[in-house]
Amino acid sequence: MEGDYNYYDYDYDDGYIDEDEEEMPATEKELADDAQWKIIQKNTFTRWANEHLKQAGKQLADLQYDLSDGLRLIALVEVLAGHKFRHVNKRPNFRTQKLENVTMTLKFLEEEEGIRLVNIDSSDIVDCKLKLILGLIWTLILHYSISMPMWEGEEELPQDDHDAVSAAAAVQDGRPDAAGGAAPGDPVPDGKGPSPRQRLLGWINSKMPDKPINNFTTDWNDGIAIGALVDACAPGLCPDWDVWDPKRPLENCTEAMDAAEQWMEVPQLIRPEEMINPRVDEKAMMTYLSQFPNAKLKPGAPLRPKTNPARVRAYGPGLEPEGNTVGAPARFTVETFSAGRGSVEIIVLNPRGQKEPCEVIFNNDRNLTYSCAYTPSMEGEYRVIIKFANQEIPRSPYKVIVEGAAGDPSRVTASGPGIEPTGNQVAKRTFFNIFTADAFVEGKAARRVSGAGPGNVDCVILDPHGQRDTIKPRVTHTGQDDVYLVEYTPREEGLHSVNVFFAGQQIPGSPFGVDVAGREMPQRMQPHQQPQMQQPHMMQQPQMQQPHMMQQPQSMPPEQMPQQQRMQPQHQRPQMQRPPSGDYFPDRVYVTGRGIQPKGVRVNDQADFYVHVENAGEGDCSVQIIGPGGGNEPCKVERTADSVYTCLYVPRKAGRYTIIVKFGPQEVPRSPFPGPSEAQIQCSDNGDGSADVVYYPTALGEYAVHVLCNEQDIPRSPFMPVISERQPQLRPDQVRAQGPGIGVPEAVPLAVGQPAPFTLDTRNTNGPPELVAAAVYNPRGDPIPLDMRQQAPGLLQCSYVPQE
């Protein structure tokens, strides 16, 4: 799905070292503890950590020594990851206690967060090794501040902008061969996306087209670049940056950084005098600048915006050089937030040089965007001219090649957690895939669809209020044949409408109703059934009109605002009709088990599932598992009973897995999924770190019981109980238990190391004693051995030995 941004390589024995530093031996002065870059880096990393530790009421005075007992490191990771550690040595007076705290934290980062730590262990932190501590903090910064967040405005960064930025980074790093390679010290994303360094550099250059930036060091020394960035993020806050004197760098930096801190709430993790230092540390600069993508302007800021058409951004399928077709609406967006005051004019010229209608609607949103759509009437090269304040914006006119007949949207499918009715959460990035060619698609009717033909893919998401500007999905081509990845981050809870377009038309099932939950998701269990939901908003097809001038937002009358209508989400996709078979009946096969659940399976878990072929005739079961990278994953398939195949695979990395199950040459239905209905849950907190849970199944079948901790499934969750018909002759309420081991009829003291017996009487239950199960737990909640023997018909003699 994404590039492998979680893997960072460092030489922890000597701190983290860049490739160019390895090739050119540093002088003793550069490696000294008081080297300027190292001091700047340590100060910046300390400030970054303290900004996050504010939420925990803690603070670092000295980064080198204050993490040694593990308590502040635990607090920092708890804030960053939203995870609460349960077993913490809160008064670590001994070295072993400190090591336990740090070891627990590093293990969590590696196993739960997917962050690879090379050549560092808990003793390095406890022993206050500064270089290794700096490397650890930089890893956290890369992961939580640069790689993970979805940045506003990044979704629409054109691909050629990404390529240009990557090429600029390659030249800066002395790598003339690499148009998209990672800079030294960056993780290598295996060709699946830019490195964290390139990603941040690309976002900055997309905001400042009139002030190109090639690095995170010398380009910022004169203070002009930071002024340009502040003004790009908050137009009018530093409007005169382009006439600042480069010979007054301290004044420039101070003005820009003070304005950003006061009005955009961007803390000065690096100081102005450090930014202008010729030896400023690149990692320190990246740490500071990574705060700008999601910075928000406070009300009342003293803005003096200037009109600048060069800062207008335009993006969308309707401006792409390929993929648009005759008769299909071509949509695009114009964003004027950073451009000051002015009017937007759109002119669409067909291959004959004639104007064609283009609808332009102002969205009245934070980024001052305009939604535009035109419908090509002929094949050939179209030109789309975009003007702001009577001047053409950069890259205008856009040349668009329009092909003949449009593709068939009915052949396009989509799947993934981002369009599931439940399971998505506020502020957590989600995704789904769009398939426009031959592809296997999971769902109630697992099926393959043939190619959809030419056409552009687009996605528009409406929030619970029907507004389209709050969530901007990012649509990228995965590199596989006609498979697209859509990523977005919900910003509020409630029912969202995910509208997927191909060749300007909605695909089957669109709009998808997605009910987004709040940040706190309680422990829950639910079988896999799509709930009844409200109707999501559906994007209205635009009505074409003549090109016209759009005035300032303040003059837009309410009746010209875009209208939305509602449509019931179509979660049930039509089932593909299978040809009749001879001696086998694939439609009678069904699959159950933990390994096919959409959530809960972890990396390196043994994920098992079962293929039931009873009454399906003669045939062989085969399983194909396609991993996140598109390659086949090994799966062990074994016939463990006459009518059951047991399948086992081990996912080696996080991502989307596709499981294809065939009986004979044909794929089996992906139903019934576990649990035909929801079940009522009762959960009571015992106050000792444990909880008692009771649920009441309302229908037969296999249920998926998800047990969550901090919104993540615990190991082996989901648990897969099978609910069958209750035998009417059984009376479990008639089981009688008594004896000193359970304190019935009266409690008696038990001795440590001595057997504690009790008896179970099942004679009045009308059932065999083999149906009785019992367990004993110590005060810590761990199970201890229990001996159960049949003393007489219906009587069980039980005994355990208390150990504490």
ZAMARGU-4260 file (C-alpha; in steps of 0.2 Angstrom, whole numbers, plus 5000, padded with zeros to 4 digits):
<rodrens>
0) 5000/5000/5000 | 5012/5013/5006 | 5031/5015/5005 | 5040/5006/5019 | 5043/5022/5029
5) 5044/5014/5045 | 5061/5006/5042 | 5076/5018/5046 | 5094/5012/5045 | 5107/5019/5057
10) 5124/5014/5063 | 5119/5015/5082 | 5137/5011/5087 | 5142/5029/5081 | 5125/5037/5081
15) 5116/5038/5064 | 5127/5042/5049 | 5123/5048/5032 | 5131/5040/5017 | 5140/5055/5012
20) 5147/5056/5030 | 5153/5038/5028 | 5162/5043/5011 | 5170/5059/5018 | 5178/5056/5035
25) 5173/5070/5046 | 5185/5080/5056 | 5188/5079/5074 | 5179/5095/5076 | 5164/5089/5067
30) 5163/5074/5078 | 5166/5083/5095 | 5153/5083/5108 | 5152/5102/5106 | 5150/5102/5087
35) 5138/5115/5081 | 5126/5103/5072 | 5126/5091/5087 | 5121/5105/5099 | 5108/5111/5087
40) 5101/5094/5085 | 5100/5090/5103 | 5092/5106/5107 | 5079/5103/5094 | 5075/5085/5098
45) 5073/5090/5116 | 5061/5104/5112 | 5051/5092/5101 | 5050/5079/5114 | 5044/5092/5127
50) 5031/5098/5116 | 5023/5081/5116 | 5027/5078/5134 | 5016/5093/5139 | 5001/5082/5137
55) 5008/5070/5150 | 5013/5084/5162 | 5032/5080/5160 | 5047/5088/5154 | 5065/5084/5149
60) 5079/5095/5156 | 5093/5085/5148 | 5089/5073/5133 | 5105/5063/5137 | 5101/5059/5155
65) 5082/5061/5158 | 5077/5045/5148 | 5088/5034/5157 | 5075/5027/5169 | 5062/5024/5155
70) 5048/5034/5163 | 5049/5049/5152 | 5052/5038/5137 | 5036/5028/5141 | 5027/5045/5143
75) 5033/5051/5126 | 5028/5035/5117 | 5011/5034/5126 | 5007/5052/5119 | 5014/5048/5101
80) 5006/5031/5099 | 4990/5033/5110 | 4995/5018/5119 | 4994/5015/5138 | 5007/5004/5146
85) 5001/4994/5160 | 5016/4986/5169 | 5028/5001/5173 | 5041/5002/5186 | 5035/5019/5193
90) 5050/5020/5205 | 5064/5013/5196 | 5078/5014/5209 | 5088/4999/5202 | 5096/4996/5185
95) 5085/4981/5182 | 5070/4991/5184 | 5076/5004/5172 | 5080/4991/5159 | 5063/4984/5161
100) 5055/5000/5157 | 5065/5004/5142 | 5065/4986/5135 | 5046/4986/5136 | 5045/5003/5126
105) 5057/4998/5113 | 5049/4981/5111 | 5032/4990/5108 | 5040/5002/5095 | 5046/4987/5085
110) 5033/4974/5087 | 5017/4985/5088 | 5022/5001/5078 | 5033/4992/5065 | 5048/5003/5068
115) 5064/4994/5066 | 5078/4999/5078 | 5095/4993/5073 | 5110/4990/5085 | 5101/4998/5100
120) 5095/4990/5116 | 5089/4996/5132 | 5106/4997/5140 | 5111/5011/5128 | 5097/5022/5134
125) 5100/5018/5152 | 5119/5021/5150 | 5115/5038/5143 | 5123/5036/5126 | 5119/5052/5118
130) 5122/5047/5099 | 5111/5032/5101 | 5098/5042/5110 | 5098/5055/5096 | 5096/5041/5084
135) 5081/5034/5093 | 5072/5051/5094 | 5075/5055/5076 | 5067/5038/5072 | 5052/5043/5082
140) 5051/5060/5073 | 5052/5052/5056 | 5038/5040/5060 | 5026/5050/5070 | 5029/5068/5063
145) 5034/5065/5045 | 5030/5048/5038 | 5013/5045/5047 | 5002/5061/5046 | 4991/5064/5031
150) 4996/5082/5027 | 4983/5094/5021 | 4986/5099/5003 | 4998/5085/5000 | 4983/5074/4992
155) 4983/5084/4976 | 5002/5086/4973 | 5003/5081/4955 | 5014/5066/4951 | 5026/5076/4941
160) 5029/5088/4955 | 5034/5073/4966 | 5046/5068/4952 | 5053/5086/4950 | 5056/5087/4969
165) 5064/5070/4969 | 5076/5075/4955 | 5080/5091/4964 | 5084/5081/4980 | 5095/5069/4969
170) 5105/5083/4962 | 5107/5091/4979 | 5114/5075/4986 | 5126/5073/4972 | 5116/5058/4964
175) 5114/5064/4946 | 5107/5046/4942 | 5092/5047/4954 | 5076/5055/4949 | 5067/5048/4963
180) 5080/5040/4975 | 5080/5043/4993 | 5092/5056/5001 | 5106/5049/5013 | 5099/5043/5029
185) 5081/5041/5022 | 5072/5025/5021 | 5071/5017/5004 | 5053/5015/5000 | 5055/5001/4987
190) 5048/5012/4973 | 5032/5014/4981 | 5033/5033/4986 | 5044/5047/4991 | 5056/5045/5006
195) 5051/5056/5021 | 5064/5069/5016 | 5057/5070/4998 | 5039/5070/5005 | 5042/5085/5016
200) 5053/5094/5002 | 5039/5090/4990 | 5025/5098/5001 | 5036/5113/5004 | 5039/5116/4985
205) 5021/5114/4981 | 5017/5128/4993 | 5030/5139/4987 | 5031/5138/4968 | 5040/5155/4967
210) 5053/5150/4980 | 5061/5133/4975 | 5069/5124/4989 | 5082/5110/4986 | 5088/5106/5004
215) 5085/5109/5022 | 5101/5118/5026 | 5109/5132/5016 | 5093/5137/5007 | 5086/5143/5024
220) 5101/5152/5030 | 5095/5170/5024 | 5078/5169/5032 | 5069/5172/5016 | 5063/5154/5013
225) 5055/5153/5030 | 5046/5170/5027 | 5040/5163/5011 | 5033/5147/5019 | 5024/5156/5033
230) 5016/5168/5020 | 5011/5153/5009 | 5003/5144/5024 | 4995/5160/5030 | 4994/5172/5015
235) 4997/5190/5021 | 5006/5185/5037 | 5023/5189/5029 | 5018/5197/5013 | 5035/5206/5010
240) 5046/5191/5011 | 5051/5193/4993 | 5059/5210/4996 | 5068/5205/5012 | 5087/5209/5013
245) 5097/5192/5013 | 5110/5201/5022 | 5099/5202/5038 | 5096/5184/5040 | 5093/5185/5059
250) 5079/5198/5058 | 5071/5189/5043 | 5070/5172/5053 | 5065/5181/5069 | 5050/5190/5060
255) 5044/5174/5051 | 5046/5162/5066 | 5038/5174/5078 | 5023/5176/5067 | 5022/5157/5065
260) 5023/5154/5083 | 5010/5168/5088 | 4997/5165/5074 | 5000/5148/5068 | 5005/5139/5084
265) 5021/5133/5077 | 5033/5131/5092 | 5051/5136/5088 | 5059/5119/5090 | 5074/5127/5082
270) 5079/5145/5086 | 5082/5159/5073 | 5101/5160/5077 | 5102/5141/5074 | 5093/5142/5057
275) 5105/5155/5050 | 5120/5145/5056 | 5129/5138/5041 | 5131/5122/5050 | 5113/5120/5054
280) 5108/5102/5056 | 5096/5095/5042 | 5087/5084/5054 | 5084/5098/5066 | 5077/5108/5051
285) 5066/5094/5045 | 5059/5092/5063 | 5054/5111/5064 | 5047/5112/5046 | 5036/5096/5048
290) 5025/5106/5059 | 5019/5117/5045 | 5008/5105/5035 | 4995/5104/5048 | 4997/5121/5056
295) 4981/5132/5057 | 4979/5150/5057 | 4972/5158/5072 | 4958/5171/5071 | 4963/5189/5072
300) 4979/5187/5063 | 4986/5203/5055 | 4985/5198/5037 | 4990/5209/5022 | 4988/5197/5008
305) 4995/5201/4990 | 4987/5195/4974 | 4999/5182/4967 | 4992/5171/4953 | 5008/5160/4954
310) 5001/5153/4970 | 4985/5146/4963 | 4984/5127/4962 | 4974/5117/4950 | 4972/5098/4950
315) 4960/5084/4946 | 4957/5072/4932 | 4950/5085/4920 | 4968/5093/4919 | 4977/5076/4916
320) 4985/5074/4899 | 4977/5057/4897 | 4962/5047/4903 | 4947/5059/4898 | 4934/5054/4886
325) 4921/5061/4875 | 4904/5063/4884 | 4911/5060/4901 | 4912/5075/4914 | 4930/5080/4916
330) 4932/5087/4934 | 4945/5098/4942 | 4948/5109/4957 | 4956/5127/4958 | 4963/5132/4975
335) 4966/5151/4978 | 4970/5151/4997 | 4987/5157/4995 | 4984/5169/4980 | 4976/5184/4989
340) 4961/5193/4981 | 4956/5190/4963 | 4943/5182/4952 | 4944/5165/4944 | 4941/5163/4925
345) 4941/5146/4916 | 4941/5144/4897 | 4940/5127/4889 | 4945/5126/4870 | 4941/5111/4860
350) 4953/5105/4846 | 4944/5117/4834 | 4948/5132/4845 | 4930/5134/4850 | 4925/5137/4868
355) 4915/5124/4877 | 4905/5126/4893 | 4913/5123/4910 | 4904/5124/4926 | 4913/5133/4940
360) 4906/5133/4958 | 4914/5141/4973 | 4914/5130/4988 | 4916/5143/5001 | 4929/5132/5011
365) 4945/5135/5020 | 4956/5134/5005 | 4944/5144/4994 | 4942/5131/4981 | 4932/5131/4965
370) 4924/5115/4958 | 4925/5114/4939 | 4918/5102/4926 | 4917/5102/4908 | 4911/5088/4896
375) 4922/5085/4880 | 4911/5084/4864 | 4925/5078/4852 | 4941/5069/4852 | 4958/5078/4851
380) 4968/5090/4861 | 4959/5101/4872 | 4966/5117/4881 | 4961/5122/4898 | 4966/5140/4902
385) 4965/5145/4920 | 4966/5164/4925 | 4967/5172/4942 | 4966/5191/4943 | 4966/5192/4924
390) 4983/5182/4923 | 4986/5164/4919 | 4992/5153/4933 | 5007/5142/4932 | 5006/5127/4920
395) 4991/5135/4911 | 4985/5131/4898 | 4983/5113/4902 | 4984/5101/4887 | 4971/5087/4888
400) 4970/5073/4876 | 4952/5067/4874 | 4949/5050/4868 | 4934/5042/4859 | 4921/5032/4868
405) 4922/5033/4887 | 4925/5017/4898 | 4912/5007/4906 | 4910/5012/4925 | 4899/4997/4928
410) 4915/4986/4926 | 4925/4996/4939 | 4925/4989/4957 | 4932/4995/4974 | 4936/4987/4990
415) 4945/4990/5006 | 4942/4997/5024 | 4940/5014/5018 | 4923/5010/5011 | 4917/4998/5024
420) 4901/5004/5033 | 4910/5003/5050 | 4928/5001/5057 | 4935/5018/5052 | 4940/5031/5065
425) 4942/5050/5067 | 4960/5056/5063 | 4966/5038/5057 | 4971/5036/5039 | 4961/5023/5030
430) 4962/5017/5012 | 4953/5007/4998 | 4958/5001/4981 | 4949/5004/4964 | 4950/4991/4951
435) 4948/4996/4932 | 4955/4980/4924 | 4954/4961/4927 | 4954/4960/4946 | 4949/4949/4960
440) 4937/4958/4971 | 4932/4953/4989 | 4915/4954/4995 | 4898/4945/4997 | 4901/4938/4980
445) 4920/4936/4977 | 4922/4939/4958 | 4933/4945/4944 | 4928/4959/4933 | 4934/4963/4915
450) 4943/4979/4909 | 4933/4995/4910 | 4941/5004/4896 | 4948/5022/4895 | 4943/5034/4909
455) 4950/5044/4924 | 4947/5038/4942 | 4941/5051/4954 | 4935/5051/4972 | 4925/5064/4981
460) 4921/5062/5000 | 4907/5072/5008 | 4907/5074/5027 | 4892/5071/5038 | 4886/5089/5034
465) 4887/5086/5015 | 4903/5097/5013 | 4916/5091/5001 | 4931/5102/5007 | 4934/5095/5024
470) 4942/5078/5017 | 4952/5077/5002 | 4956/5060/4996 | 4973/5056/4989 | 4972/5045/4973
475) 4988/5037/4967 | 4991/5023/4954 | 4999/5008/4963 | 5010/5003/4949 | 5000/4987/4946
480) 4989/4985/4931 | 4975/4998/4933 | 4974/4997/4952 | 4972/5013/4961 | 4975/5017/4979
485) 4964/5030/4988 | 4969/5036/5005 | 4960/5049/5016 | 4959/5054/5035 | 4941/5057/5042
490) 4941/5073/5053 | 4925/5070/5062 | 4913/5056/5067 | 4897/5052/5058 | 4891/5046/5041
495) 4902/5050/5027 | 4898/5048/5008 | 4912/5041/4998 | 4909/5044/4980 | 4920/5035/4967
500) 4919/5040/4949 | 4926/5032/4933 | 4925/5042/4916 | 4915/5055/4926 | 4901/5043/4932
505) 4898/5034/4948 | 4904/5016/4949 | 4892/5002/4955 | 4889/5003/4974 | 4894/5022/4975
510) 4891/5032/4985 | 4898/5021/4999 | 4891/5025/5017 | 4905/5025/5029 | 4901/5028/5047
515) 4916/5035/5056 | 4918/5032/5074 | 4926/5044/5087 | 4943/5043/5094 | 4938/5032/5108
520) 4932/5015/5102 | 4926/5004/5116 | 4929/4986/5118 | 4916/4977/5107 | 4911/4961/5098
525) 4901/4961/5082 | 4898/4948/5069 | 4901/4953/5051 | 4885/4961/5045 | 4883/4977/5037
530) 4871/4988/5048 | 4857/4998/5043 | 4863/5016/5040 | 4857/5033/5036 | 4858/5038/5018
535) 4875/5046/5013 | 4876/5062/5002 | 4879/5059/4984 | 4888/5070/4972 | 4877/5079/4960
540) 4881/5078/4942 | 4886/5096/4937 | 4874/5106/4925 | 4884/5113/4911 | 4884/5132/4908
545) 4894/5145/4898 | 4911/5150/4905 | 4910/5165/4916 | 4920/5175/4929 | 4919/5170/4947
550) 4919/5184/4959 | 4926/5185/4977 | 4919/5173/4989 | 4910/5187/4998 | 4899/5191/4983
555) 4893/5173/4980 | 4875/5172/4983 | 4869/5156/4993 | 4858/5150/4979 | 4874/5147/4968
560) 4881/5135/4981 | 4883/5117/4976 | 4868/5106/4979 | 4869/5088/4985 | 4856/5074/4985
565) 4855/5059/4995 | 4856/5041/4989 | 4855/5025/4999 | 4872/5016/4999 | 4873/5000/4989
570) 4884/4989/5000 | 4877/4973/4992 | 4886/4970/4975 | 4878/4959/4962 | 4883/4941/4963
575) 4892/4934/4948 | 4882/4920/4940 | 4893/4904/4940 | 4892/4891/4926 | 4884/4874/4931
580) 4897/4862/4937 | 4897/4843/4934 | 4903/4833/4949 | 4906/4848/4961 | 4896/4862/4968
585) 4908/4877/4973 | 4893/4887/4978 | 4890/4875/4992 | 4907/4879/4999 | 4910/4891/5013
590) 4925/4898/5023 | 4926/4902/5041 | 4940/4906/5053 | 4951/4920/5060 | 4962/4921/5045
595) 4949/4928/5034 | 4944/4942/5046 | 4946/4960/5039 | 4954/4965/5056 | 4963/4957/5070
600) 4977/4947/5062 | 4994/4954/5066 | 5011/4952/5057 | 5019/4935/5060 | 5003/4928/5068
605) 4998/4911/5062 | 4982/4915/5053 | 4971/4900/5051 | 4954/4897/5042 | 4944/4882/5037
610) 4936/4878/5020 | 4920/4868/5022 | 4915/4857/5007 | 4901/4846/5014 | 4889/4842/5000
615) 4900/4851/4988 | 4904/4835/4978 | 4921/4829/4972 | 4935/4843/4970 | 4951/4849/4976
620) 4953/4865/4987 | 4966/4877/4982 | 4971/4894/4990 | 4980/4909/4983 | 4985/4923/4995
625) 4991/4939/4987 | 5001/4950/4999 | 5003/4969/5000 | 5016/4970/4987 | 5006/4960/4974
630) 5016/4944/4976 | 5010/4927/4981 | 5011/4922/5000 | 5014/4904/5005 | 4998/4895/5012
635) 4998/4877/5019 | 4982/4868/5014 | 4978/4851/5023 | 4963/4841/5023 | 4960/4837/5041
640) 4942/4830/5040 | 4931/4822/5026 | 4923/4839/5023 | 4935/4852/5030 | 4952/4859/5024
645) 4963/4868/5036 | 4972/4882/5029 | 4987/4892/5037 | 4997/4907/5032 | 5009/4919/5041
650) 5008/4937/5036 | 5025/4944/5036 | 5021/4963/5034 | 5007/4974/5037 | 4995/4978/5022
655) 4980/4972/5012 | 4980/4953/5009 | 4968/4945/4996 | 4963/4927/4999 | 4957/4917/4984
660) 4949/4901/4988 | 4944/4888/4974 | 4935/4872/4974 | 4940/4863/4958 | 4943/4877/4945
665) 4931/4889/4952 | 4931/4902/4966 | 4920/4899/4980 | 4908/4912/4988 | 4915/4922/5002
670) 4900/4918/5012 | 4893/4915/5025 | 4904/4927/5034 | 4904/4924/5053 | 4890/4930/5063
675) 4873/4934/5054 | 4868/4947/5067 | 4875/4958/5080 | 4875/4952/5098 | 4871/4962/5114
680) 4887/4964/5125 | 4888/4967/5144 | 4905/4972/5150 | 4909/4975/5169 | 4926/4982/5175
685) 4931/4972/5190 | 4943/4987/5196 | 4958/4975/5196 | 4964/4976/5178 | 4951/4963/5173
690) 4934/4964/5166 | 4919/4951/5164 | 4911/4951/5147 | 4894/4942/5143 | 4886/4942/5126
695) 4870/4935/5120 | 4870/4928/5103 | 4854/4931/5093 | 4857/4919/5079 | 4867/4903/5074
700) 4884/4903/5066 | 4902/4908/5069 | 4905/4924/5078 | 4921/4935/5077 | 4924/4941/5095
705) 4936/4956/5094 | 4945/4960/5111 | 4953/4977/5109 | 4966/4987/5119 | 4969/5004/5114
710) 4959/5001/5098 | 4970/4986/5093 | 4966/4968/5093 | 4975/4959/5107 | 4985/4943/5102
715) 4974/4929/5094 | 4959/4941/5093 | 4947/4940/5085 | 4942/4924/5094 | 4930/4913/5083
720) 4917/4904/5094 | 4903/4894/5085 | 4886/4897/5091 | 4875/4881/5088 | 4857/4876/5094
725) 4855/4874/5112 | 4851/4857/5116 | 4834/4857/5125 | 4838/4843/5136 | 4853/4851/5144
730) 4851/4860/5160 | 4868/4869/5165 | 4859/4878/5178 | 4858/4862/5188 | 4877/4860/5190
735) 4881/4860/5208 | 4898/4864/5215 | 4905/4863/5233 | 4920/4860/5243 | 4934/4870/5252
740) 4943/4874/5235 | 4928/4886/5230 | 4923/4891/5248 | 4906/4882/5247 | 4896/4880/5257
745) 4907/4890/5268 | 4924/4898/5266 | 4939/4890/5274 | 4957/4895/5274 | 4968/4887/5261
750) 4986/4883/5263 | 5000/4888/5250 | 5006/4872/5242 | 4992/4861/5248 | 4978/4854/5237
755) 4962/4863/5237 | 4948/4851/5232 | 4930/4853/5226 | 4916/4843/5218 | 4906/4846/5202
760) 4889/4837/5202 | 4881/4836/5184 | 4869/4822/5188 | 4853/4833/5186 | 4859/4842/5169
765) 4853/4827/5158 | 4870/4829/5149 | 4887/4820/5150 | 4900/4827/5162 | 4912/4829/5147
770) 4902/4845/5143 | 4908/4853/5160 | 4924/4864/5159 | 4932/4873/5173 | 4948/4884/5175
775) 4957/4892/5190 | 4967/4908/5190 | 4979/4915/5202 | 4978/4933/5209 | 4988/4940/5193
780) 4975/4932/5182 | 4986/4918/5175 | 4979/4901/5174 | 4985/4887/5185 | 4984/4868/5183
785) 4967/4860/5188 | 4965/4841/5190 | 4947/4835/5185 | 4943/4816/5187 | 4926/4807/5186
790) 4923/4800/5204 | 4906/4792/5199 | 4893/4794/5185 | 4889/4813/5184 | 4902/4817/5198
795) 4918/4826/5195 | 4932/4828/5208 | 4943/4843/5205 | 4958/4849/5214 | 4971/4863/5212
800) 4987/4868/5222 | 4988/4887/5227 | 5006/4894/5224 | 5004/4911/5232
</rodrens>
